[in-house]
Amino acid sequence: MKSHKIVKQKFWDLPDTIDCSIPQATEAITPEEREELKVSVKLFICEADLSSIKDAVDKACQALAVSQLDSVIIAPPALPEEESQTLANLQPAWRELEGLVQSHKIATIGTSDLDKELLEQLYNWAQVKPSSNQVNLASCCVMPPDLTAFAKEFDIQLLTHNDPKELITAASFQEAVQESTQDLKVADWRLEWVLRYSIIVKSRGIIKAKGYLVHAKRSSL
């Protein structure tokens, strides 16, 4: 990922939050072309505050000048090595996503790195069913047969990815902030979420534009 630059200013002039976008020529989507484009998002949650999910979706819609995202895939916060993902861990974030589907801010929602057992548990529990599940290429060279069979039976699209567990580490983010600012106590800022979007031309299956939004919050003054 390219590093982003933050305009230099004195510490006492900084707001309570920093919204960053990687400099990239991305035009807002016009109403005339909206039907021809698919807006897909993967949201990496770095903090447990689930209100950040709605915040991230709202900011993506605002940045791209759309009223609805076609697809959102959620990547929950990374767990300690000794812990495994559970349905209980997924449910709060999924409820937030379901609310955004019901309010027509998102059309479809998907998951990331769920095995067949956990995907089935989520599917059976959820009111709004997952439309997709991403599988990390580093964890398997071939899709597990049981996962493939379940996804086919319930019309869940299986996708692949090679994202690291943490798209941006706290240390990397603080380093980027430190390089771009003066008189800033970087330890006072924590990364809340990173959103990656892709704008795809439906008829041609090509990516018209892609980019990132990053959100950080100051924890103390």
ZIGI-V476210 format. One line per field, one symbol per residue. phi: phi as a letter, one per 20 degrees, with the letter a starting at -180 (. if undefined). A space follows every 10 residues. Layout:
phi=???
This chain:
phi=.ffdddgfbf gfefffccdc cfgafceffe gfegfecddd cddeedceff ffffgfffff fffelcebef bcdedfgfeg geddfcfffe ggffffffff ffemececcc cbmeffffff ffffeffeff ebbecfffeb ecgggfffff fffdldfecd bcfffdfcfg fffffffffd ccldefffdc febccdccdd fgfdmdeebb acccccceeb d
